[in-house]
């Protein structure tokens, strides 16, 4: 995915655009650019690399103006380079466009334009947009009509913004399948207008915002003018911008990821306060799904990607244990193509931090095509997935900027855990005593998390030990098998060390061939029914000179004796343990990446949300 910003207002636009792009850099960071219109003259500047590289280039070009757009890119079509960076312009340089998404019929449009003599400077799909507009202008259409007609030719998902010398005081914008927000504020008594891919771009400058729906377009000039693709004039309802600047800044932390790891106890407190009422009553007031429908479910299918699916795999066990509903957890990219066997008593559950992941959204469309109800757990209630689901549950994690998901993961685990208890409750599967005992432990969760986060020394020692390794294996069973997968995902995506998580019972069926003194094995073995079996796995690794790093319950001397490195966690029930045992793995990944000099918040090749399939 990419990040788009646009601004019209009293400030010097280049500084507003750069700051806005910096706040959207988590959406993509392989190249960036801006286009500014000043006294009917349009100037573009773009650079391969980070926003800071663009900023340095802008210092050499004194560009002034109050109308402009900007873009930070995650390459889809065309490698990261200055020529593939946005904005893209027509030949005359009188129109500049920025785009997030994919124009699926770009090849057909590009050939049509080439036949008309248009030359292309880039390998991107985006570049067809300014040339198409130019073509309509040459046919005598006004810019507004040319923009509309171009939108009518585009297939695929996109959010676009456009500036021009033709209408220098205007920014055009449109949304179809990729997020786009318009917002307004005031500076020195004068109005200022924003358009952006996500809210952080204009926090704290904008006071109200409107999240466009698909097939809505418009322009900014002396205010917002919004229309449907069908031509109807729309009256958008602007909502107050509630995100605080402190929520999207690093504060005293070196990285967003570290800040978000340490926010987890606070996030857990927030979720518990909202969900757990007096008398252990569970509340999901935003759910929008009738209890009697939920109480009669025969099957739940969880579909998600990456970290969110790891959370879904834990949820599968919780739902089956507490609500006695058959539950499967599947990658969205697999679920959507396997013609899933689902019936009227099935609920499809989507889990997505961003609420914009293309594969998960496609899984929701697949479910709805089969007339199956969809419940989604999302961190953004204005997201596409939230809008297209029948029921929603707010993760309440707050904005997560670090590309590697941490607080959203434990927020998913906790909301899904509480949802499984809610389902057990309405299906009369939980006794009051069982519920009371579980809730008592859940109320202690923030304090238990904090204990782990305060105990950094052993974690840093592990990071020192693995930072030069080429491969690390993670083992876990039942509730902590997904923990092993999540620990491996965290390590590989930010430190670039190859890492794999395995169901520990599977280890002897082949993967144990990987064990050597240079391939450390991280074992998640807290107290519980699986502990004895995990000790057997430890012995198997030790017998083959493997180095063992154990995440164990405080006081477990037997496993401590068998291990080369140990990180303690406080004693909890086995079904709560995944919310605790993942914390050391997040921090091990973080410090390993830091010791290796990796860019923790913006790892290579990745973006915060994968809005392409
Ligand atoms: C997690 O650290 C990764 N960044 C990635 O696997 C992510 O979880 C996945 O892309 C799903 O994103 P979503 O939760 O926004 O749908």
Boltz pocket constraint, residues with backbone or C-beta under 6 A from the ligand:
constraints:
  - pocket:
      binder: B
      contacts: [[A, 305], [A, 306], [A, 307], [A, 308], [A, 351], [A, 352], [A, 353], [A, 354], [A, 355], [A, 356], [A, 357], [A, 360], [A, 403], [A, 404], [A, 405], [A, 406], [A, 493], [A, 607], [A, 608], [A, 609], [A, 610]]
      max_distance: 6.0
